[in-house]
């Protein structure tokens, strides 16, 4: 049991690639958490995909003992948080479990979009913040300029910022001292009060079931204690209580106020453990839950279908296994006339979608087709009800809809000055509304309000290619607004193709429809009869292309003779084609689908 004064709970916040995980590695190494032989790069990132991409997906925590210069031994609880906007809620709960933060800024790059977003979250959580300038050993490092930038942009004092190189280990000992001297211990905590603990995160372990990361606020947590989740109302009896040491889980008898550790209680799925929930004693519950809890809502939806229809059951099993590990991922069955059986899946954002797809193909060896990502629209009906629309194909009759609301985001973009024109044009094209434009040294900071459905296609890729990779992008949701949206349908041979229907803005519908028809004309193979491809809004056709029929020369064997003989054969052929068109079915190949869904890349 550690006294509260000797505990330091802190997290490391930074933009992607500014050196969060590397600094965590050095801190673990210097406190003797792992020997040199056990040390690997990115110790706390456990998934292969995390190591490859250099991003953190799941929050990780580790407990370290540090003997400070004052001769006292302190317990440091380090929380490594995801930096990406899709996992913003997990980050906010991790920060709620800490009292201070190390703000890591790359001395060669300066302040970026996500540095800003995460710092504001830390300030909202009333954190003490210690600025750390990393990569000072690089020739491109500009320490003075970056310090000034931190003061100008973020507004915190950077005069005593620590200058380090996490890679070489330069100055990391000063970081450890700063954690002990400049960051506060847990502010509150009463051992005698009823148990009150914050559920920070949870992950699935094949042997232990669900492992829950907790931060104790009041009371104590012991083995075989009966606990209750306040929001979900679930009851469990604890099997194990322990702490995370580097690379292993260590059992302890009890966890007291201010400590961070884990518990297992034969919990079967992560969905039973909502991030941000309050854990209390079943027999002696606490009076009120911890503030700040909200259910995680998926923002982006897309259909996932197996390329081989026989693999459907394998896909179902794989989805179930992923759901064990990731509670923010949701799925339900759907069928499509063109793609067969599959699932409609909900994700937090585009990176989350990409990671899930990647994990399905890697861990479970599945070949998948993904339909175009769409967002959740709010349909305000004439009878006063509000319907959530996840799939454009399910849209009710237009006459019964009063207005359609779509989600909007506020985007913060940092870019070198020379690329500013192209980025402004991109945001304007995507129906953006500029709210702010300011300069931080030679870099511009632009704030735009944009509709989320314009961003989910390929906005990020386009932004990176315009700015040659120098622009950084971060966004947060700002609620729904009414939009002049219409449902664009694609008809092939007068049959609507539900997988290609989408909601789009009225001003862009014509251009989208025309592009879609042109694309499909090149992709659908020719048949024995003429195939019309149409894009329509309601009953009005706005674009059309025709695939001409393959013709057999029926008059080839007529040598001479009367013209009426030829005419008769041609009329017969014409009647046959008409009949064929009436009953003929056009099979759209899967390649055509995939290519049509990527239409925005042109």
Helices and strands as residue ranges (DSSP letters): G 4-6, E 7-13, H 20-30, H 48-53, E 60-67, E 73-80, G 85-87, H 88-96, E 100-106, H 113-124, E 128-134, H 143-149, I 150-154, E 162-163, H 172-182, E 196-205, E 209-218, E 221-222, E 226-229, E 235-237, E 240-245, E 248-251, E 254-255, E 260-264, G 270-272, E 278-281, E 300-306, G 309-311, H 312-325, E 330-336, E 340-347, H 350-363, E 368-370, E 374-375, E 377-381, E 386-389, G 392-394, G 398-400, E 401-416, G 417-419, H 420-429, E 433-440, E 443-451, H 452-455, H 459-466, E 472-483, E 485-492, E 495-496, G 498-500, E 502-505, H 506-523, E 531-537, E 540-547, H 563-583, H 590-597, G 599-601
